[in-house]
Amino acid sequence: MYKDLSSGVKISITRSITTSFESYLASIGWDEDKFFMEDFVQYWQTYFTENAAWFEKIPHEVLVSTEFHEEVAKKIDDVIGKILSEEPTKKQIDSIEKMQKQLGTNYTYGCKAEAAYVEQLLKDQLNQ
């Protein structure tokens, strides 16, 4: 069922997963101990029903099908895996290290998305 969707809808679904996952993690400060998959899925559902145009482009019978839900769950796992495995850029690392020296902090980050969160956090601290 998922594979039968247009490429535009599939891209939009992926983008909504990515955006909501990164936003959810930011809302919990990228704290692994506060992460619960059920909470993220609820966060994503709220996001796509309020913000995503793809939701209205999928027929109701597809949206309620077990097969579609299983395929989307696999897509969520794939997207999360990709986000968490993408290495921070050299530019991010250099920027974070420079700001941490200025602020005397020692934030850690394991992927590009988390580095973006830490970088913004440090910029906010410097602007206070």
C-alpha positions, 0 to 999 in steps of 0.5 A: 500500500505504501509503495503504491503511493505517489513519490511526492506523497512518500517524500512528504511522509518522510519529511513529516517523520523527520521534522517531527522526530527532530522537533520531538527530540528537541522538546525533550532536550535530546535526552534518551531517558525521556524518549518514548516511541509511543510519545513520538508517534503521538507527536508525529500524528499530531504534526501530520494531522495539523500540518501535512498535506499528504494526510488528505491525499491518502484514501481513508481505506488506506489510512485505516489499513493494518498493512499501511500502518505496518509499512509506515512503522517500518518507514519510521524506523528507517527514517529514525535510523538514518537520522541517528546515523548521519555524522555531524559535519566538520563545520558543526563540530568546529562551531560547537567546539568554539562555542563550548570553549567560550561558554565552558560547556561540554555538551555531547552529540552523536549525529548531525541532527543532535549537533544542530540542536546543540549548536542552536542551544549554544548560540542561544546561550551566547545571545543571552 
